[in-house]
Amino acid sequence: METSRSTPSHSIPAIVVGVVAIVTAILGLLYSALTISTAIQGDFSSVNDEYDLRYFYQAFFIMSAICIACYLILAVCGVSLVRSRLGSSRLVTLVLLFEVGYIFAIGMLWLEPTFGRSIGAATGVANGGMTIQMIILFPLWGPLLLWWAKRRALGDDLTQ
């Protein structure tokens, strides 16, 4: 008996990665909203004045914008993955790899003599939303699960 093509196939690994992507993206967006609202209220100005961090706000807002872009991409792709659509798996993998490279690049920018202190001071505040992804090692196991899900989906397509 033939299997019907209309029967939806669910990819558990893709769903897991999708749920984690959505949850970490939402938490990152909430974190960014809180820190941006704190910055707009001027709550960082006393520390900036005390340590002469002239470029803190510029560094903070640029890094926050980069993080928000990553969170939004992960959220949109996460919804697709929850629906077991593996087309966005490459983009999720690229975003997660970008985040790891971004964290290392920011750390290297701390050494820059003009902006380094401001970047260093803004790093924890602007990039704190990515911490959850890093703690659970999502950039490590997320792409591996997606690769496995794609291989399984290709194998299923070949056997039908």
C-alpha positions as CSV (number, residue, x, y, z in Angstrom):
1,M,0.0,0.0,0.0
2,E,1.3,3.4,-0.9
3,T,1.7,6.2,1.7
4,S,-0.1,9.3,1.0
5,R,1.9,12.4,0.2
6,S,-0.7,14.6,1.9
7,T,0.2,13.1,5.3
8,P,2.3,15.7,7.1
9,S,5.7,14.5,8.2
10,H,6.9,15.9,11.5
11,S,10.6,16.3,12.1
12,I,11.1,16.2,15.9
13,P,14.7,17.5,15.7
14,A,13.6,20.5,13.6
15,I,10.7,21.1,16.0
16,V,13.1,21.0,19.0
17,V,15.5,23.5,17.3
18,G,12.5,25.7,16.3
19,V,11.1,25.8,19.8
20,V,14.5,26.7,21.3
21,A,15.1,29.3,18.6
22,I,11.7,30.9,19.3
23,V,12.1,30.9,23.1
24,T,15.7,32.2,23.1
25,A,14.7,34.8,20.5
26,I,11.8,36.0,22.6
27,L,13.9,36.2,25.7
28,G,16.6,38.0,23.8
29,L,14.1,40.5,22.5
30,L,12.7,41.1,26.0
31,Y,16.2,41.6,27.4
32,S,17.1,44.0,24.6
33,A,13.8,46.0,25.1
34,L,14.7,46.3,28.8
35,T,18.2,47.4,28.3
36,I,17.3,49.9,25.5
37,S,14.6,51.4,27.7
38,T,17.2,51.7,30.5
39,A,19.6,53.4,28.1
40,I,17.0,55.8,26.8
41,Q,16.1,56.8,30.4
42,G,19.8,57.7,30.9
43,D,20.5,55.2,33.6
44,F,24.0,54.4,32.2
45,S,25.1,58.1,32.1
46,S,26.7,58.2,35.6
47,V,28.9,55.2,34.8
48,N,29.8,56.7,31.4
49,D,30.8,60.0,33.0
50,E,32.8,58.3,35.8
51,Y,34.9,56.2,33.4
52,D,34.9,58.6,30.4
53,L,33.2,56.2,28.0
54,R,32.5,58.6,25.1
55,Y,31.3,56.0,22.7
56,F,29.3,53.8,25.0
57,Y,25.9,54.7,23.6
58,Q,27.0,54.3,20.0
59,A,28.5,50.9,20.7
60,F,25.5,49.8,22.8
61,F,22.9,50.7,20.2
62,I,24.9,49.2,17.3
63,M,25.4,45.9,19.2
64,S,21.8,45.9,20.3
65,A,20.6,46.3,16.7
66,I,22.8,43.4,15.6
67,C,21.4,41.2,18.4
68,I,17.8,42.2,17.6
69,A,18.3,41.3,14.0
70,C,19.6,37.9,15.0
71,Y,16.7,37.3,17.4
72,L,14.1,38.3,14.7
73,I,15.7,36.0,12.1
74,L,15.7,33.1,14.7
75,A,12.1,33.7,15.7
76,V,10.8,33.7,12.1
77,C,12.9,30.7,11.1
78,G,11.9,29.0,14.4
79,V,8.3,29.2,13.4
80,S,9.1,27.6,10.1
81,L,11.1,24.8,11.8
82,V,8.2,24.1,14.3
83,R,6.1,23.5,11.2
84,S,8.8,21.0,10.1
85,R,9.8,23.1,7.1
86,L,13.5,22.6,6.8
87,G,14.1,25.3,4.2
88,S,15.2,27.7,6.9
89,S,17.7,25.4,8.5
90,R,20.6,26.8,6.6
91,L,19.7,30.4,7.7
92,V,19.4,29.3,11.3
93,T,22.8,27.6,11.1
94,L,24.4,30.7,9.6
95,V,22.9,33.0,12.2
96,L,24.1,30.8,15.0
97,L,27.6,30.7,13.5
98,F,27.5,34.5,13.0
99,E,26.6,34.9,16.7
100,V,29.6,32.9,17.8
101,G,31.9,34.8,15.5
102,Y,30.3,38.1,16.6
103,I,31.0,37.4,20.2
104,F,34.7,36.7,19.5
105,A,35.0,39.8,17.3
106,I,33.5,42.0,19.9
107,G,36.0,40.6,22.4
108,M,38.8,41.5,20.1
109,L,37.5,45.0,19.7
110,W,38.0,45.7,23.4
111,L,41.7,46.1,22.6
112,E,41.1,49.0,20.2
113,P,42.6,52.0,21.9
114,T,39.9,54.6,21.0
115,F,36.7,52.7,21.2
116,G,37.7,49.6,23.1
117,R,36.7,50.7,26.6
118,S,33.3,51.9,25.5
119,I,32.8,48.6,23.5
120,G,33.9,46.6,26.5
121,A,31.5,48.4,28.8
122,A,28.6,48.0,26.4
123,T,29.2,44.4,25.6
124,G,27.6,42.8,28.6
125,V,24.6,45.1,28.5
126,A,23.9,44.9,24.8
127,N,24.7,41.2,24.2
128,G,23.3,39.8,27.4
129,G,20.3,38.4,25.6
130,M,22.5,36.0,23.7
131,T,23.8,34.5,26.9
132,I,21.0,32.0,27.1
133,Q,21.9,30.6,23.7
134,M,25.6,30.3,24.7
135,I,24.9,28.7,28.1
136,I,22.8,25.9,26.6
137,L,25.3,25.6,23.7
138,F,22.6,26.2,21.1
139,P,25.0,27.3,18.4
140,L,26.8,23.9,18.8
141,W,23.9,21.4,18.9
142,G,21.2,23.3,17.0
143,P,23.0,23.1,13.6
144,L,23.8,19.4,14.2
145,L,20.2,18.6,14.9
146,L,19.1,20.4,11.8
147,W,21.7,18.6,9.7
148,W,20.5,15.3,11.0
149,A,16.8,16.3,10.3
150,K,17.7,17.2,6.7
151,R,19.5,13.9,6.2
152,R,16.5,12.0,7.6
153,A,14.1,14.0,5.4
154,L,16.2,13.2,2.3
155,G,16.3,9.6,3.3
156,D,12.6,9.5,3.7
157,D,12.1,11.1,0.3
158,L,14.4,8.5,-1.3
159,T,12.5,5.6,0.2
160,Q,9.1,6.7,-1.0
